[in-house]
Amino acid sequence: MKHIKTSLAIIALASSSAAFAAVSFDTFDTDGDGAISQKEASVNTQLVEIFSALDADGNGELSKEEFSKVQ
């Protein structure tokens, strides 16, 4: 069930033209450190909802590779 919810959230995030149209990894990585922190992700409700599912290594940040799963 969790996998289905995560998949649906990823699809919604990736297909949301209003909220995600020209958004890239760099848009969220506001401090330019090469990772999206939970604080940086907090500007997008959908990304917050799936953050932990995307954070494959569990380090509390999203790498470009982890973030690419929504694009």
C-alpha positions as CSV (number, residue, x, y, z in Angstrom):
1,M,0.0,0.0,0.0
2,K,2.8,2.4,0.9
3,H,4.4,1.7,-2.5
4,I,1.2,2.5,-4.3
5,K,0.8,5.8,-2.4
6,T,4.5,6.7,-3.1
7,S,4.0,5.9,-6.8
8,L,0.9,8.0,-7.0
9,A,2.6,10.9,-5.3
10,I,5.6,10.7,-7.7
11,I,3.3,10.6,-10.7
12,A,1.3,13.6,-9.3
13,L,4.5,15.5,-8.6
14,A,6.0,14.8,-12.0
15,S,2.8,15.6,-13.9
16,S,1.8,18.7,-12.0
17,S,2.4,21.4,-14.7
18,A,1.5,24.3,-12.4
19,A,3.8,23.3,-9.5
20,F,6.5,21.5,-11.4
21,A,6.7,22.9,-14.9
22,A,10.2,24.3,-15.1
23,V,11.4,23.0,-11.7
24,S,14.8,21.2,-11.7
25,F,17.1,19.8,-9.1
26,D,18.9,23.1,-9.0
27,T,15.7,25.0,-8.3
28,F,15.3,23.1,-5.0
29,D,19.0,23.0,-4.2
30,T,19.1,26.6,-3.1
31,D,22.4,26.4,-1.2
32,G,24.1,24.7,-4.2
33,D,25.6,21.9,-2.1
34,G,24.6,19.2,-4.5
35,A,21.7,17.8,-2.4
36,I,18.2,18.8,-1.5
37,S,17.6,19.0,2.2
38,Q,14.3,18.5,3.9
39,K,14.3,22.3,4.5
40,E,14.9,23.0,0.9
41,A,12.2,20.5,-0.1
42,S,9.7,22.2,2.2
43,V,8.7,24.7,-0.4
44,N,6.8,22.0,-2.3
45,T,4.1,20.0,-0.4
46,Q,4.2,17.1,-2.9
47,L,7.9,16.7,-2.6
48,V,7.7,16.8,1.2
49,E,5.1,14.0,1.1
50,I,7.4,11.7,-0.9
51,F,10.8,12.9,0.4
52,S,11.5,9.8,2.6
53,A,10.5,7.4,-0.2
54,L,12.9,9.1,-2.6
55,D,15.7,9.3,0.0
56,A,17.0,5.8,-0.8
57,D,20.1,6.0,1.3
58,G,18.2,7.5,4.3
59,N,20.7,10.3,4.8
60,G,18.0,13.1,5.0
61,E,18.9,14.6,1.7
62,L,18.1,13.9,-1.9
63,S,20.9,13.5,-4.4
64,K,20.4,14.3,-8.1
65,E,20.0,10.6,-8.7
66,E,17.3,10.2,-6.0
67,F,15.5,13.4,-7.2
68,S,15.6,12.2,-10.8
69,K,12.9,9.5,-10.0
70,V,10.3,12.3,-10.1
71,Q,11.2,13.6,-13.5
